[in-house]
Amino acid sequence: MDPANVNVGKPGSITPLALKFPNIISEEEYEMLNPEWRELTLEDTSHVTDKEPEKFWYTVPKENMKFLSRADGSACYSLGNTVVVSSVTGPTSTRISARQHNKCHLEVQFCPCNGQAMVGERAIENIISECVDDILASHLHPRATILVNIQELQSEHRHQLVTASINGTILALLDAGVQMKALLAAVSCCYTNAGVILVEPTALELQDSKCSLVFVLESVSNEVVSCHQEGCLSAAEYTAVLHRAAEAAKEVFQFYRLEMLKKYSGGGDKDDDQDVYDPL
């Protein structure tokens, strides 16, 4: 579907298009498509009209806050072909062995889509725990625990999984109203053999790269909190990738702002809806 149709808000209904594909969707579900289509046409995506349709739909993120009813805060976050569900419980009571008298205890649990959590999943837990623990106002809740659960639904590659997990966790913390000193934005990048910097690359694009990185930046000064790199880069190449990641992180923070506007102001003002996360 041409991204230009999204920008002009036409057609008003997507049902005529669905009628051309009777084997994909039943007649009873035709009207269910229209609310989502109308919501998308309200977004300001004019700055991405030069994209190919496949790349356009790949980079438009989808998020649903308060996804789980029994958690204090939750978010279903998707980016590309990666989808995770994050939930936050707490601050709540903690077990004696994890109790700290001067701050709260952060516990992160990551569940893969298949099988049990292994070494790779424990590494993702450590990355998320170290990053989030730095920005929590943990001194406000001594002798308490904040429990973060992340369920992987599907993923294309590990870098994108880490990015979606961190960003989904921040949205869940915002939904739960947990006090934080800053926000975090995770961005995955790669440096191809041709010297091109790609933000949020696909698995195919990673195969043609000599180095891949995941940057985690905070919102106050846009400085790097954490960086995980596979491959070698020169100092100049690393600086160029970092600059591109910092620009993409600003878009992620704008995306957070838009989602909170939607939650607390019934959708936000149209003038403020220039926050669609477009990392490329």
N, C-alpha and C positions, 0 to 999 in steps of 0.2 A: 504494500500500500504506500502510495506516494506521501512523504512527510508534508508536502505542501498542502494537502487536504486537511491535515491536522491544524496547520497554522491559520487557514481561512475559516475553519469550523464547518466545513461542508464535506459530505452531505450531512443533513441534520439527523438522519437515521442510517444505521449500518445494516438494517434488515434486508434491503434489496441486494446487497452484496452477499449476505448469508444465504439468500435464496439460490444463488448459483452453485452452492456447495451442499446439496441435500444429504450427502453421505457423511458430512462432518458434524452437523448440528441438526437437531430435530426441530420441528415446527414449534413445539412447546417452549423452546428455549430462545426463540428469536428475540422477544422483547427484553430478555435478560441482558442482551448485548448493548442495548441503547444507553442505559445509565452510565456504564463504564466509558462508552464512546463520547458521550456528552461531557463527562468529567475531564477526559483527556483534551478535548477541544478548548476547554477553558484555560488550560495551561499556556503560558507564553513560551513557545518553542521556536520563535522566529529566527533565533540566532543559530539554528542548526539546519536550515533549509538546504544548505549545500551538501548535505550528507546523502549517501546512498540509502535506500529504504532499509536494507538489512542492517547497516551500521547504526542507523537512527534508532530502530526499535531495540537494538542490542544495548545501547547506552542509556536509554530512558529507564531509570530505576523504578521499582514498585515497592511500596511500603504500606503496611497496615498496622497502626498502633492499636493497643488494647486487643490484641489478637486472641489472647487467652483470658478467660473470665476469672480464674482462681488465682492468678498471679497479681502482685501489686503493680507490675508494669510489664508490658510485653510488646513485641514488634515482629512482624514477618517482613523480612528484608530480602529483596531479590536484586541481583545485578548481573546482567547477561544471562548465562545459564546456571547461575548459582543462587540457591534459595536457602535461607536459614531462618529459624524461629528462635528468638531470644526472649527469655523471661527473667524477671527480677523479683525476688522475695526479700522483704526486709526494709529497714533494719529490724531484726528479730532476735530472739534469744539465741544464745550460742552454747555449744558444749564447753565444759570446763577446760578441756585441753587446748582449745583454740581461743579462749577468752584473753583479751588484752585490756589492761586497765586504762590505757590512754588513747585508744582508738578502736574502731570497729575492725572486725576480721572479714576479709573478702574471700569468698570461695567461688571458684569458677568450675563448672562441669560441662564438658563438651561431649556430645553424643554423635557418633558418625551415623550415616544413613544405613549402613550395613555392618553387621557384626559388632564386636566389642571394641572399646577404645584401646588403642595400642600406643606405641611410643610416639608416633606422629601426632595423634590426638592429644597426648599429654604435652607435647611441645606447643601446640596451639593454645592449650589452656594456660601454659606459663607465659606465653606472649601476651595474651589478653589480660591475665591477672596482673602482670608487672605494669602494663600500660595504664589500666584502669585504676589501679591502686594509687598511682601518682597523682591523679586528678580528683579523686574523691575527697570530700571534706570529712574524712574519717574521724577527726577529733571530736566531732559533734555527737558521735554515737559510741562512746566507750562501752566495752563489755557486750557488744552486739555483733551480729553477723549479717552481711549482705550476700545473698546467694544468687548467683547468675547461672542460668542453665541455657545452653545453646544446642539446638537440635539441627543437624544438617539434613536437609531434605534432598538436595541434589547439588552437585558442584562440577565445574568444568576442569579446574586445576587448583592446586593448593594455595597459590598466591591469592587468587580471587576469593577462595574460601576464607582465608585469614582477613582479607579486607572486608568482606560482607559480615563476618562474625563480629569484628570490632565495631563497625558502624551500626550494626543491628543492636549490639549491646548498649551503645550510647543512646540510641532511640528508646530502648526499653528502660534505661535509667531515667531518661527525661519523662517518660510516661509514668513511672513510679514516683516522680517528684523527689528523687534522691539528690541531696545537695552536692554540687561539684564545683571545684575551683576553676575548671575550664572544660571545654569539650574536646573530643578527639576526632580526627578524620584520618582514616587509613586509605592509602592510594597505592595500587600496584602499577609498576612500570617495567619496561624492558628496553634494552638498547640493542638494536638489530645489528647484524653483520654489515649492513649498508650504512650504518651511522644514523639511523632514524630512531627517535624516541617515541615510544608508544605508551599511552596511558590506558590502564585496564585492558591489556591485550588478551586475545583469545589463546586457547591452547595451541592452535596452529601457528600463531604469530610468535609464541614463546619458543617453538622449535627452531625458528630462524633468528634467534637472538643469542648474543654472546654473553649477556648478563641480564638478570632479572632481579628486581628489588621491590620491597614493600616498605613504604614510608608511613609512619604514624606521626601526625603533627597536631599540636594543640592550638586552640583558637585565640588565646590572648595575644601572643606574639608571633604566631605561625611558625614556631620553632619545632625542630625534630625531637620527638620523644623517644622514638625507637626506629631502627632501620635494620632490615634483614635482607641480605644480599647473597645471590648465587652467581658466581662468575667474577671476572676482574674488569675494572675500569680505571682509566687514568684519572687524575685529579680534575682535569678540565671536563671530562665526560661525566664524572660523578656530579660535579657542580651543575652541569646543564640538566641532568635528569632530576636533581633536587629542585631546581627552579621550576621545572615543568610540574613536578608533583605538588609543590607549594601552591601553584596556580589552581590545580585541580582540587586541592584541599579546600580552598576558599569556596568553590562551588558546592562541596559537600556541606560546609557550614551553612550556606544559604539554603540548601535542601532541608537541613534540620529546622531552620527558621520557618520555612514554608509549612512543614508538617506540624509544627507547634501552633502556627497561625490557624491552620485548618482545625486543629483540635479545640482551641480555646476561643476562637472568634467565628466559628461556623463556616470556615472556608477561607477567611482572609479577604483582603481587598484585592481587586483585580490589578491595581497598580503595583502591588507587592508580589504578584505571582510571576516573578522573573527568576525563580529559584530552581528550575529544573536542572538536576545534576547532569552536566554534560562534560565528562572528563576529557574528551577529545577536542 
